[in-house]
Amino acid sequence: MKRSLPWRGLARLSVMGVIVLLAACSYHGDIDNPVVRKVTWFSYLDGTDIRNTCVEGSLGRYRLVYNGRYEEQLRSYEITADGAGGAYLVARAKGQDNAFQITQLTLDGLLAPWSWQRAEAHLSPEEYRQFLDRLEQSGMFAGAPVGERLFSGDFYWVASACRDGKFYYNAWLFSADHFARVRFADFLFQHDRTGLAVNPPRAIAPSEYLGPMGRQEDQSHIRFWLQVDKDGLSGVPNAF
């Protein structure tokens, strides 16, 4: 069932300030393109495309995104059933280890500094069952923490899934101690061949949660909040 994006009511949220409308663009694919990723990131986190294509008879499809502090590291894992008991895994990672080096800039790779490190793998039926078991143990299908606020500078997981023709959404925030319930992370990291080391969660100073949202005046920092709804995200981030 199609669902309108939660940030469409911009006019009613003037207190959030001026928001670039492209940030509300709906994701339809090609997250490997840095330009597409920037203007559709919130839709990607919301699982809009998975939700809109999740119908009876659909193959299992799962997206899990790790926010290891937005400006330090992002990791994305897409798992799609292959129809024969196994699944395809696409792992993506972007962070400080693949930060831009001016000496690496070429005419053929102008967008490379903002690109993912990407790796693909095939999960056997046994591995796929292990993954699904870990999701179940993590409470993926038990309901999202409605009202949970996610800060860009924090550590959290968000996940969207299509299982047996039904859409599911969930989120786990480190500072709320939800990570104690996460059982799928180790499995994903073990099957991750991107080569980028995981940025482990750590406590964040309370002062970091204060201050203006959006892009800062020096253009070097981006800050935003997201809010979890029962089947996706709500609220209007103003990151760009």
C-alpha positions in Angstrom: 0.0 0.0 0.0 1.4 3.4 -1.0 2.0 5.9 1.8 2.7 9.6 1.4 6.1 10.7 2.6 6.0 12.0 6.2 7.8 15.3 5.3 5.3 16.5 2.7 3.6 18.9 5.0 6.4 21.5 4.9 4.1 24.5 5.0 2.8 23.4 8.4 6.3 23.2 9.9 7.7 26.6 9.3 9.4 26.5 12.7 11.9 24.1 11.2 13.2 26.9 8.9 13.9 26.8 5.2 14.3 23.3 3.9 15.7 22.4 0.5 12.9 20.6 -1.2 15.2 18.1 -2.9 15.8 16.5 0.5 12.2 15.2 0.3 12.6 13.5 -3.1 11.4 9.9 -3.1 14.0 7.2 -3.6 13.5 4.8 -6.5 16.9 3.2 -6.8 20.6 4.0 -7.6 21.7 4.8 -4.1 25.3 4.3 -5.4 25.0 7.6 -7.2 26.2 10.3 -4.8 23.8 12.9 -6.1 20.8 10.5 -5.9 21.9 9.5 -2.3 22.0 13.1 -1.2 18.6 14.2 -2.4 16.8 10.9 -1.5 18.6 9.8 1.7 15.6 10.3 4.1 13.3 8.4 1.7 15.9 5.6 1.5 16.0 5.4 5.3 12.2 5.5 5.3 12.1 2.4 3.1 9.7 4.2 0.7 10.5 2.0 -2.3 10.3 -1.2 -0.4 7.0 -0.2 1.1 5.5 0.8 -2.2 6.5 -2.5 -3.9 5.7 -4.9 -1.1 2.7 -6.9 -2.2 1.6 -10.5 -2.0 4.0 -12.8 -3.7 7.0 -10.4 -3.4 10.4 -11.9 -2.6 11.8 -11.2 0.8 13.6 -7.9 0.8 15.5 -6.2 3.7 17.4 -3.0 4.2 19.4 -2.3 7.3 21.3 1.0 7.7 23.8 1.8 10.3 24.3 5.4 11.2 27.8 5.5 12.9 27.5 9.2 13.4 26.3 10.6 10.1 29.5 12.5 9.3 31.8 9.7 10.5 30.3 6.6 8.9 27.2 5.2 7.1 26.7 1.5 6.3 23.9 0.0 4.3 22.9 -3.7 3.8 20.4 -4.8 1.2 19.3 -8.5 1.4 17.0 -9.8 -1.3 15.8 -13.4 -1.5 16.9 -15.3 -4.6 13.8 -17.4 -4.9 15.8 -20.6 -4.3 16.2 -20.4 -0.6 19.2 -18.2 -0.5 19.6 -14.4 -0.9 21.8 -11.7 -2.4 23.6 -9.3 -0.1 24.8 -5.9 -1.2 27.0 -4.1 1.5 27.9 -0.5 1.2 30.0 1.7 3.5 31.1 5.3 3.5 33.3 6.9 6.2 36.5 8.5 7.2 38.6 5.6 5.9 37.6 6.5 2.3 37.7 10.2 2.9 38.6 12.5 0.0 42.2 12.9 -0.9 42.8 15.8 -3.4 45.7 13.9 -5.0 43.3 11.1 -6.0 41.0 13.4 -7.9 40.6 12.6 -11.6 38.3 13.8 -14.4 36.7 10.3 -14.5 36.1 10.2 -10.7 34.8 13.6 -9.7 32.2 12.0 -7.5 34.4 9.3 -6.1 35.0 11.1 -2.7 31.3 10.9 -2.0 30.8 7.3 -3.2 30.2 4.1 -1.3 32.7 1.3 -0.9 30.5 -1.6 -2.3 30.6 -5.4 -2.1 28.3 -8.2 -3.1 27.9 -11.7 -1.8 25.5 -14.6 -2.0 24.0 -16.1 1.1 23.3 -19.8 1.1 19.9 -21.0 2.3 21.4 -21.8 5.7 23.0 -18.3 5.9 19.8 -16.7 4.9 17.9 -18.5 7.6 20.5 -17.4 10.1 20.0 -13.8 9.0 16.2 -14.1 9.4 16.6 -15.7 12.8 18.8 -12.8 13.9 16.3 -10.3 12.7 13.5 -12.1 14.6 15.6 -12.2 17.7 16.2 -8.4 17.4 12.5 -7.7 17.4 12.4 -6.6 13.8 8.8 -7.7 13.3 7.5 -6.8 16.8 6.8 -3.2 16.1 8.9 0.0 15.9 9.7 2.3 18.9 7.1 4.9 17.9 8.2 8.4 18.8 11.9 7.5 19.1 14.1 10.5 18.0 17.2 9.7 16.1 20.0 12.3 16.0 22.4 12.4 13.1 25.4 12.6 15.5 24.4 9.4 17.3 24.7 5.7 16.6 21.6 3.9 15.5 20.2 1.2 13.1 17.0 1.6 11.0 15.5 -1.2 9.1 12.7 -1.7 6.5 11.6 -5.1 5.3 9.1 -6.8 3.0 8.3 -10.3 4.4 5.5 -12.5 3.0 4.0 -9.4 1.3 3.9 -7.3 4.5 6.0 -4.2 5.2 7.8 -3.9 8.5 9.9 -1.1 10.0 12.1 -0.8 13.1 14.9 1.2 14.7 17.5 0.7 17.4 19.2 3.6 19.1 22.5 3.1 21.0 21.9 5.9 23.6 18.5 4.3 24.5 20.3 1.0 25.1 18.4 -0.6 22.3 21.6 -2.1 20.9 21.5 -4.7 23.6 18.7 -6.3 21.5 20.5 -6.1 18.1 21.4 -9.6 17.0 21.9 -9.1 13.3 24.8 -6.7 13.3 27.6 -9.3 13.8 26.2 -11.4 11.0 26.2 -8.4 8.6 29.6 -7.3 9.6 31.0 -10.8 9.1 29.6 -10.9 5.6 30.7 -7.4 4.8 33.5 -7.3 2.2 33.7 -3.5 1.7 37.0 -3.3 3.5 35.9 -0.3 5.7 36.3 -1.0 9.4 33.2 -0.5 11.5 32.9 2.7 13.6 31.9 1.2 16.9 29.2 2.9 19.0 30.2 5.1 21.9 28.6 7.5 24.3 28.0 11.0 23.0 28.4 14.1 25.2 25.0 15.6 26.1 26.2 19.0 24.7 26.3 17.5 21.2 22.6 17.2 21.1 22.2 21.0 21.5 22.5 23.6 18.9 20.9 24.5 15.5 19.9 21.8 13.0 20.8 21.8 9.3 24.0 22.7 7.6 26.1 24.9 9.8 27.5 28.2 8.7 31.0 26.9 8.0 29.5 24.3 5.7 31.5 21.6 7.4 28.8 20.0 9.6 25.3 18.6 9.1 22.9 18.0 12.0 19.4 16.7 11.9 16.8 14.7 13.9 14.5 12.0 12.6 11.5 10.5 14.4 10.3 6.9 14.2 6.7 6.2 13.3 5.0 2.8 13.4 5.8 2.1 9.7 8.6 4.5 8.8 9.9 8.0 9.7 8.0 11.2 10.5 9.1 14.7 11.0 11.0 17.0 8.6 14.8 16.9 8.7 16.6 19.9 7.4 20.1 18.5 6.8 20.9 20.1 3.5 
